[in-house]
Amino acid sequence: MKKSRHELLRSIPKVDTFLGLPVFEGCASKVLLPLIRERFGRLRIAIEEGKTTDVNAGKLAEEIRQAYDTVMTPSLQSVVNATGVIVHTNLGRSLIDPESFEKARALACSYNNLEYDLKKGKRGERYSHITGLMKMLLGCEDVLVVNNNAAAVFLILNTFAKRKEVIVSRGELVEIGGSFRIPEVMKQSGAKLVEVGATNKTHLRDYEEALGERTRLVMKVHKSNYSIEGFTSEVPFAQIRTLAKARGLIDYYDLGSGHVAELPYGLGQKEPGLHEIMKHDPSLLSFSGDKLFGSVQAGIIVGKKALISKLKKNQLLRMLRVDKVTLAILAEDVQKMLRDEYEKIPTLRMLFETEKTLEQRAEKLKKRLEKSVSCEIVRTQTVVGGGSTPNRKIPSVAVSVTSGRLGANRIEALFRAQRIIGRIEAGRFLLDLRTVSEDEFDTIEKGAECLISS
């Protein structure tokens, strides 16, 4: 017998009674109550509009429990990066070494001397925990660490060139991910941009002719995410440093992605190393703590002690400074670099791996996946990623996966549903071993099993 609208409304469970159902045992009421009220509200509207003829308390409870589980499941989750892109911006960029993270965890979970001088028994400086190590690594006078290289650029421009002029080559007006543009950062920092040269060619005389009474910085920006080919030329940093020094100005190199280790596959030919740049004794140099450096996300500024001291006095620094966890991880990784233990830094370990090693790992994965899908080992190429080594590819080895009549896009989606992110190349779905460890084989094998029933 069809129930009346009034009967249907009366059959909606009371909230207090509904909360006591076994399905909601252990649920947080602060989350659960709003979900119940929202669902009951929609149900009342549906009844009033004649769009529902039944109220099923059991079904309602299941729907609300599913909604609760969705809300309480963290959206930030671990994934298997099988794209082959080592510094994948969308997948968290550089990995943190577990050993470094464990030491940082121990510090973070206890009181520590972040800003306390144990010898003097008074307030200390948080940057002191990294300064000595970075001095030994790079031979710099001083160092400052902020939350990323974009923050480093902004802080330097705001500190030294507010209402002053900064000279930059037109070919170096970089835009990186998230619409971070050098001209816009200049504007927001209060500095005035003076463009020199042409897009493809800039000469030393262009810088010289642009110098004026209001010039404060001569800045070089490394083209870390693009390259200009053909009829081109740019002024080496050494010449910019000499010009700035002769005119009593500050030279600043925004390197973006700096590296200490000698890069394989000829990548170092167009990616200047930190040691190479430090030979020119820069006034200021900034680079990312992750990317090719291989550590945690941070903006590292090195240079003259007097200039770093002024940066530390800028009130903006309190908004841009890094926390104890970042400093602890960075310090651990720099120690590894000082010991030449680059294999303990995940980003560098993946970058240095040989094709033979990748092929051996691919054979092991192929054997495990063949129980569920058809596989083939293929030679391929990948990129470092993360706004570094533009237009430069490195060799890699992948496992190509096929399954019945499923197309590459469908296979990619099914793996992605299991939080396994691969890539499609030439119409094939690939799992690139450059970024896959044997510890992740179990997860990939289980993911492949999902293709059987699809």
N, C-alpha and C positions, 0 to 999 in steps of 0.2 A: 504493500500500500504506500502510495506516495505521501511523503511527509509535507506538512505545510511549512511555509517560510518561518513562522514562529517556532515550530517544533525543531526545525533545523538549527535555528539560532540557539535554542535552549540546549541542544545536544552538544554544543561546543564545550569541551571539558573546562572545568575551573582550573585556573593556572596553578594554584597550590597543589591540587590533586595530580595534575599533569606532571608537575616537577618531580613527584615521588615515583614515577614509573622506573622500573629497573634499567631501562635503556639509557637513562640519564645519570646513572650512578657514577660518581666521581667527576661530573661536569662542573665547571665553574659557573655559579649562578649569575655572575656579572656579565658573562657572555651569553649564557643560555636564555635568561629572561627576555632580553631585547629580541632575540630570535623568535621566541614563542609568541610574544606580543605582536611582532610584525607579521608572522604567519597567520595568527588568529585574526588579525585585522584584515588581511587580504581575503581570508575565508568569509568573514562577515560581509564584506563588499560583494563577493561572488554570490552569496545567498540572497542578499537584497536585490541583486540584479538578475536573479533567476538563472545563474550560470552553473550552479551545482545543485544536485538533488540528494547528496549523501554526505555525512560527516563520519569519517573512519578514523577513530582515535589512534589505532595502531599504525596506520599509514602516515598520519600526521607526525607521530613520534619519530618514525623512521626518517621522514623528510627533514625534520628539525635536527635530528642527531647527525645526519649527513652534512647539513649546513654548519653545524657546530664543529664537526671534524675538519671541514674545509677552512673555517676561520682559524682554528687552533693549529693547523699544520703550517709550519714556517714556509713562506714562499721562497726564501733563500735556501737552496739545497745543493748538495754536492752533485756533480755530474761527471761523467767520463768524457774527457776531451779527446775525441778521436778524429779531430779535424786536421791535425798535423801542425796547426798554428801554435807555436810555443807561447808567445805572449799574446793571448787572445783577449782583446779588450772586453768582449761581451761575456767571457767566461772567467773573469777574475784576474786576468793578466798573469804576472809571475807567481809561481807557487812558492810557499814558504817552507823552508827545510824543517821537518818535524823536530829535529834536535834543537834547533834555534827556537822554535815555538814552545817547546817544553820548558826551556830555561826561562823564556819570557812569561810563561804561565805561572811558574813558581814565584816569580817576582810580582806579578800582577795580583796574585792571591795572597800576598802578605804585604805588610808595610815595608817600605824600602827608602833608600836615601836619594830619591829622585832629585830633590832640591835641598839636600842637607849635606854639609861638609863634615864628614866623620872625624877628620883630623882637627879642624878648628872648632867644631861643636857649634856651628851657626849655619845660617841659610847659605845654600850653595846654588849652583846653576845647573839646570837639567842638561844643557848641551855639553857639559864637561865630561859626560860619560861616553861621548863619541869623538870629542875633539882630538884627544891624543892618538887614537887609532887612525883617524882620517889623516892626521898630519904625517904619520908614519907611512900610510899607504900612498898618499899623493904628494907629500912634501910641501903642503900648503901652510900658510901662516895661521889660518884660523878656519873654522867651519860653523855653519848654522844649518839646522834642519827644520823645514816646515812641512806642511801636509802633502804637497805635491809640487811639481815643477812650475805649474801655472801660478801657484801662490808665490813661488820664488821670484818669478818674473815680475809679478805685480808689486811685491814688496820692494824689490830693487828699484824699479821705476819710480814708485811713490816716494821712496826715501831720498833718492839722489837727483831726480829730474822733475819733481813737481813744479809746474809753471816754468819749466826749462825745456830745452830741445834735445831730442835723441835722434841721432842719424842712423838710418837703417837702409840697406839696399832694397830696391823694389822687388828683386827676385827672392827676397827672404821674408816677405810679409805673409808669414805662414798662418794657415788655419788648421787646427787639429780637431779631433773628435769633440762633439758637444759644442760646436761653433765657437771655440776659443780662438779668436783672431788677434794677432799682434796689434793692428791699428785700434781695435776696440779696447784692448787691455791698456794701451797707451792712454787712450782718452779717459778711461775710468780711473787710472792712476794719477791723472793730473798732468802727465807729461805731454809734450807736443812732438808729434812725429814729423821728421824731416826725411822724405824719401829721396834717394839718390840713385843714379844710374837708370838702366832700362831693365825690363823683366829678364832678359836673357844675358845681358852684359853690364857689369859694373866694374869701374876702374878705380884705382886709388885716388886719381885726380878728382873723381866725383865726390869722394869724402872730403878731400882737402878744400874744394870750392864751396862746400856746404857749411864749413865751420864758421861760426859767428860768436858774438858776445854772449848769446844765450845758450850756446851748446854746452851740454853737461856730460852726455854719454855718447860714445861711439859703440854701437851694438852690432854684433853679428849673431844671426839666428841660423842654426843648422837646419837644413831642409830634411828633416827626419822622416817625413811621410810622402815625399814626392821628389822627383828629379827633373831637371831641365836638360834636355839633350840637344846636340847640334851645335849651332854657332853661339857658344856661350863662354863666359868667363866670370870669375868672382875673385874678390880680394882675399887672400889667405889671412887667417887671424893674426899671424905674426906681423904682417904689415899694418894691420889695424892697431895692434898693440903698440908698435913703434910710433905710429902717428899720434895716438892718444897721449902717450907718454911725453912726446916732444912738445905737445900743446898743453900739457897740464890737465888733461881730461881723464875720465874714467873709461876704460875699455871693459866691455862686458860681453861674454860669450854665452848665449842661451843654447846649450848643446842639446837639450832635450833628452836624448838617450845616450848616456855615457857608458863606456865599458873599460874595465881594467884588464881582463884576460884577452889574450890575442885571439881574435875571432877566426874560426875555420872557414873553409870554402871561399876564401878571398873576400869575405865580407868587410874586413878591415880596410880595404883599399879606399872606400868612400865613406866609411864611418870612423872619423878620427877618435883615437883612444884618449883616455884621460891623461895618461902619462905623457903622451905626445904633446898635448895642449899645455900641460903644466910646465914643459920645458921653456915655454915662452913667458912664464911668470905673469899670468893674467891678473888684472886688478880684481875681477869677479868672474866666476864661472858657475853655472848652475846646470843640474841634470837630475833625471828621475832616479829614485832609489831602487825602483824595480826595473822593468824593461831589460836592457842589456847589462845593467849593473847586477841584476839578478836577485835583489833583496826585496824588502818590503816597500809598499807605496810611500813615497816621501819626496820632497824637493830638497836636494842637497846643494848648498851654496858654499863654495870655497873661494879663498882669495886673501886679500890684504887684511891684516888684523884691524887696522884703523877703520876700514870700510865695514867690516863685519860688526864692529862695535857700534857703529851708527845704525846698522840694520837692527841690532838688538834693542836699541832705544826707541824704535818706531812703535807707537802704540798699537799698530795693526798686528804686530807679531803675536800678541796674546790671543788673537783670533785665529792665527794661522799655525800656531805651534803644534808640535806632535806630542803624543802621550808616552807614558812609560813603556807600553808594549812595543810601540814602533821603535823607540830608542834601543830597547833590549834586543830585539830581533836584528836591527841594523848593526849593532855592536858585535853580535855573535857572527854575523855574516862577514863583516869586515875582518874579523880575526881569522876566519877561514881563508880569506883572500891573502892575508899576510902570510899564512902558512902554505899558500899555493894549493889549497884543498878545494879547487873549483868543482870537483866531482860531487862535493857535498851541497852544492847550490843547484837546486833542481833545474832552473832555467838554463844554466850553463851546461849542466850534465846532458840535458836533452839536445842542446845545440851541438855539443861535441861528439855525440854518438855516431859511430861509423855505420855505413850502409850494411856491412857484414853483420854487425850486432843487431841492427833492425831486422835484417832478413831472418836471422835465427829466431828472434822473438815472433816474427810473423808466422814462421813455420809452426811454432808451438800453438799460437792462437788458431791457425787454420785447422789443425788436428782436432781442437776442441769444438770448433764451430761446425765441422762437417757432419756432426751427429744430427744437426737441425737444418742446415742450409748448405747451398753449394758455394764453394769459396775458390778464390784464385789469388795468388800472390802477384802483385804488380809493382813495378818500379814507377815512381812518380816524383813530383817536386812539390815543395811547400814553401811557406814564407815564415820568417821569424814573427812578424806581426807587431802590434802595439805601437805603431808609428815609428818603426825603426827599419833600417836597411830597405828603403823603397825600391821597388822594381828589381829586387834581387831574390832569386829563388835558390833553395838548397835541395839536394837530393833526399829522397825518402823512400820508404817501402810501406805498402799498404796491403790490406786484405780486401779484395772485392767480394761483395756478398750479393748473391741472387737467390731467389726463392720462388719456384713455380712460375706463375704468371704475374707475380707482383712486380710493378714497375719500381724504378729507383726512388721516385718520390714517396711511394707508399712504404717502401722498406725504411727510408729515412725517417718517416713519421712514426712508424712502429718502434724503431730504436729510440727515437727522441722521447716517446711516451715512457720509456724505461730509463730516462735521463742519460742516454748514451748519444752523444752528439758527433755524428760523422759528417761527411761531405759528399756531394755528388760531382763527379768529374767524367766528362765524355759519356754521359748517360749511365754511369755505374755508381753504385753506392760504395764508398770506401771507408774503411777504418784505418786511419793512418797511424802507424806504429811509432812515429817520431814523438808523439805525445801520450802514448799508452804504455803503462807499466804492467808487469805480470801480475801485480797485486789486483789489477782491475779485470783480469780474465774471467773470474767467476761471474762478475756482474754482466759482462758482455755475453757470456755463454747463456745465462738466464734470459737476457734480452733477446737472443737469437731464437730461443725456444718459443717466444711469443709469435714468431712468424709462421710456425707450423699450423696453427689453427686459423690463420687469416687467409 
